Amino acid sequence: MIKLTQIDKFIESRFQRIFILKGVDLTIQQGEFVTLMGPSGVGKSTLMNIIGLLDQDYEGNYEFDGKSVPAMKDKQRSSLHKAEFGYIFQAYHLIDELTVYENIETPLLYRNVSGSERKSIIADLLDRFKMVAKKDLFPEQLSGGQQQLVGIARAIAGRPRVLLADEPTGNLHSAQAKEIMEVFRELNKEGTTIIQATHARENADYGTRLIEMLDGKIDKDIAI
Ligand SMILES: Nc1ncnc2c1ncn2[C@@H]1O[C@H](COP(=O)(O)OP(=O)(O)OP(=O)(O)O)[C@@H](O)[C@H]1O
């Protein structure tokens, strides 16, 4: 599904080229649950942004479902991003002025999903995450764990095949973090491919594969 070959990402400073990723080869099959770990600044978020089609500024090849991503036109890449990827961030990135319901609805509006279908998808998600009673509240009226559940609901509303989660439990206490990881495990069982970056070793135990990065490279790649 995802095949990265010899990916280099670098920035040009005045005197030298600084590599953020160097020679990364990585193949991820549909249905895997992959955890990226490694010290801060090692390139985890950079790699996830490349995988999620948010960063085009790199060298090497990236094939998604056998199609070369660098060869795609911007429009094609952007519709692929919208159709196939859901993104979850450490800092939730919910829209403060919108209710829980409206936050979950946003990506569906971009995808031109009909009103009745939107209602049914959101009702299912609210039910699944036990947030029905909270649907008219605003993000600031929720706990961190609840905000992250809304972030997940929003990310999966469009039924993406790949879920990218960048330090998704970084702001949560351990019980909330566990709840989020259980949701990921369930989504993965239903067939969603999950790629998470985390500093928490216990989060890796929910996955099927652990990749440790060092100095912009893959240092270890272990099946769990
Ligand atoms: N646009 C950019 N310009 C300059 N440096 C950058 C840019 N993007 C990333 N970097 C640098 O690349 C390195 C890798 O960053 P990245 O965010 O991918 O690391 P990370 O492993 O996700 O770290 P963390 O665990 O702290 O989130 C960092 O040293 C960062 O400062």
PDBQT file of the ligand as one rigid body, heavy atoms in Angstrom, charges set to zero:
ROOT
HETATM    1  N1  LIG A 301      10.836  23.059   7.651  1.00  0.00    +0.000 N 
HETATM    2  C1  LIG A 301      11.875  22.798   8.429  1.00  0.00    +0.000 A 
HETATM    3  N2  LIG A 301      12.943  23.627   8.450  1.00  0.00    +0.000 NA
HETATM    4  C2  LIG A 301      13.992  23.360   9.232  1.00  0.00    +0.000 A 
HETATM    5  N3  LIG A 301      14.082  22.304  10.032  1.00  0.00    +0.000 NA
HETATM    6  C3  LIG A 301      13.070  21.465  10.064  1.00  0.00    +0.000 A 
HETATM    7  C4  LIG A 301      11.899  21.664   9.270  1.00  0.00    +0.000 A 
HETATM    8  N4  LIG A 301      11.047  20.648   9.519  1.00  0.00    +0.000 NA
HETATM    9  C5  LIG A 301      11.647  19.853  10.428  1.00  0.00    +0.000 A 
HETATM   10  N5  LIG A 301      12.861  20.347  10.753  1.00  0.00    +0.000 N 
HETATM   11  C6  LIG A 301      13.834  19.727  11.680  1.00  0.00    +0.000 C 
HETATM   12  O1  LIG A 301      13.865  18.346  11.361  1.00  0.00    +0.000 OA
HETATM   13  C7  LIG A 301      14.077  17.570  12.529  1.00  0.00    +0.000 C 
HETATM   14  C8  LIG A 301      13.020  16.481  12.594  1.00  0.00    +0.000 C 
HETATM   15  O2  LIG A 301      11.770  17.018  12.984  1.00  0.00    +0.000 OA
HETATM   16  P1  LIG A 301      10.496  16.127  13.294  1.00  0.00    +0.000 P 
HETATM   17  O3  LIG A 301       9.411  17.051  13.749  1.00  0.00    +0.000 OA
HETATM   18  O4  LIG A 301      10.215  15.266  12.130  1.00  0.00    +0.000 OA
HETATM   19  O5  LIG A 301      11.004  15.236  14.497  1.00  0.00    +0.000 OA
HETATM   20  P2  LIG A 301      10.203  14.245  15.450  1.00  0.00    +0.000 P 
HETATM   21  O6  LIG A 301      10.982  12.985  15.483  1.00  0.00    +0.000 OA
HETATM   22  O7  LIG A 301       8.790  14.167  15.035  1.00  0.00    +0.000 OA
HETATM   23  O8  LIG A 301      10.342  14.984  16.843  1.00  0.00    +0.000 OA
HETATM   24  P3  LIG A 301       9.335  15.036  18.095  1.00  0.00    +0.000 P 
HETATM   25  O9  LIG A 301       9.411  13.688  18.722  1.00  0.00    +0.000 OA
HETATM   26  O10 LIG A 301       9.937  16.104  18.963  1.00  0.00    +0.000 OA
HETATM   27  O11 LIG A 301       7.977  15.390  17.569  1.00  0.00    +0.000 OA
HETATM   28  C9  LIG A 301      14.083  18.544  13.694  1.00  0.00    +0.000 C 
HETATM   29  O12 LIG A 301      15.406  18.766  14.053  1.00  0.00    +0.000 OA
HETATM   30  C10 LIG A 301      13.436  19.784  13.118  1.00  0.00    +0.000 C 
HETATM   31  O13 LIG A 301      13.947  20.938  13.728  1.00  0.00    +0.000 OA
ENDROOT
TORSDOF 0
